[in-house]
Amino acid sequence: MKILISNTSDIPLYQQIKDQIKDAILKEELVENDPLPSIRAFANDLKVSVLTIRRVYEELEQEGFVISQVGIGTFVSASNIELLRDSRRRLVEQKMQDMIQTAKALDITKEELNAMMDILYEEV
Amino acid sequence: MASILEVSGLRKSYGNFELNDISFTIQEDCITGFIGANGAGKSTTIYSLLNLVRREAGTITFRGKDISADERLFKDKIGVVFDSSSFYDELTIQEMTSLIAPSYSEWNQRAYQEYLDMFSLQKEHIIGMLSKGMKMKYALALALSHNAELLIMDEPTSGLDPFMRKQFIRILKTYMEAGSRAVFYSTHNTTDLDQSADMLIMIHAGTILFEENKDALLEKFRIVKGDVKLLPGIQPFMLSFDKSNYGFTGITDKAEKIKAAYPEVLIERAAIEDIMLAYIK
């Protein structure tokens, strides 16, 4: 799992770490029952406070992505993944709707839009 | 989270200095940094909670038990390191250790020897001949070799070079990995705390100014830089600022508001040092 923390970002540290763990679960780099590092070891490696990692684990547990077992550790729980995938998909759909509206307002045809999409999709 | 040490209503006065009924908590599994200007009361707090100077009032509990009920037990479970070492200069390391080790119920000779090797300390070394850094390492070796649950240190890194400070931080973190432990240390080197602390407690003029999760504290404040012309509008949102002919630099806890109203200003993350100065100014 790769975790990069940006010091120039406005997003709080705990949020950055949480989002990246979620991404790793979504991309199946982390799968059901995989152990997450101990709070102290993870905090040491990422050079953040143990309190930040504790918050990340607590929130991930509330959202159903991990299960923590007292004295044993924290483990990935994949039961919510489909739900999250759906909600991410909806996010893309919303953006596409905005895009299509703008295109229609500018009289861009569906074929032109598809062509633009093909080009941009390869570029990004 | 469980607390390991609770200090409540601690009072001590010397002439015109007074520790003013201070209270704070050291949490288990956390490295707590103790910060404040010279003369703010850091050492007095540490000395009086260790009963090295007599406190006038206050209760200190270690894992829920009042330490005055069994001070020996408390001292057995903690490791201490001071800036000015309290060793006999004319003794060798081995002689000094042979005086200290028997007072601990869980002295671990093997761990001690490993620390001596790691720090390149030899038992024949005479304490008075050691450099400041080597003395600190010796004190640290003693503090770490009796299965202490809490390390209390007064400016352990003052006068150490950056390499030794880095090693010191690495040792603290390794120490914490065992779990159910805690570290409480005072320092002026706030960059060390940027790298090591989980909690920060700031003292000023004998009063605790804040006791906070370090990352949350750093999230709260931002440095603002901008044109002096904007100053009249922004000033009310800043805790403190400096200005020159070319612009101003200040610190704020309302970065969102400033950014919304003045998108042209620069907003950057603050360091512990910036936040400390903002509190004292």
Interface residues (C-beta under 8 A of the other chain):
Chain A: N7 T8 D10 P12 L13 Y14 S38 I39 R40 A41 A43 N44 K47 V48 S49 V50 L51 T52 R54
Chain B: M1 D29 C30 K173 M176 E177 G179 Q195 A197 D198 M199 N213 K214 D215 A216 E219 I267 E268 R269
